[in-house]
Amino acid sequence: MGFKLKWNSHSTKNTNPMLDHQKKVLTAIHDNETLFRKELIKSLVWLNAHEQTEFRKWVREQFSHRYQKLINEVLYSKMSVSI
């Protein structure tokens, strides 16, 4: 009887639980534009500047085909973000 350990190349990667959580949430609710906008704004409040940069890139890659205008409006507006 023995245990086999699986090597997970992602396990050594520095990850941020909140960033990962927000990615999962947006993926799950991407069909609802109202919720998508709300979660996008919430993400910007919760994430630090470095995480926001990674998050913005990921959002563009995943959802720009569907929500280009909304993404530009929320992620790149000069207005202050608040919930």
N, C-alpha and C positions, 0 to 999 in steps of 0.2 A: 504494500500500500504506500503510495507516495502522492505528493502533490506536484502538479506541473504548473509552473509559473509562466504566464504569457507575458511577453514583453510588449508593452504599449508605448510606442514612440511618443505619444502625446503626454504621457505621464510625467516626463521631465520638463515639459514646456511650462513656462510661467503663465498661469491663467488667472483670470479674475472672476470670481464667482458671480458678481453682479453683472459683469459684461456678458458672461455666458448665459446667465438667466434672462437678460433682456433680449439676447439673440433668439433664445427658445420661445419667449413670449411673442415676439414679432413674427416669427415663423408660424406659430400656432394661430395667430389672429389676423394674418395678412389679408384675409378675404373681407374683413370689416374695416372700411376706411376710417370710420370715426374712432374705433378702438386703436387702430394702427397709429393714427395721429396722436392720440392721448399717450400711448406707450412710447412713441418716439420722443415726445416732449419730456416725459418722465425720465427716460434714459439720460437725457442731457443734464437733468438736475442731479441724478445719482452718480454719474461717471465723472472722473477727473479728466483733465485736459488730454493726457496721453491716451486714456481709454476712449475718449470721445473721438480722437483722430482715427483710431482703429475701428470704432463703431461706425463712423460716417462712411469710411471706405467699404465696410461690410454691407451697410444698408444700400449704398449705391449699387454694389455688385449684385445684391440679391433682389432688390425691389424697384430699381429705376425704370424698368420696362413697364411697370404698372403704375407707379406713383411718382414719376419724375417731378411734376409740379409741386406736389405736397412735400416731397423730400427737400427740394430746393427752398421752399418756403419755411419749413421748420428748421432744417439743419444749418442753413446759411443766411438766415435773416439777421439783421442787426438788432432786432427787438430783444428785450430781455425775456428769458424763458421762465415761465412760472406756471404752476398747476392751479 
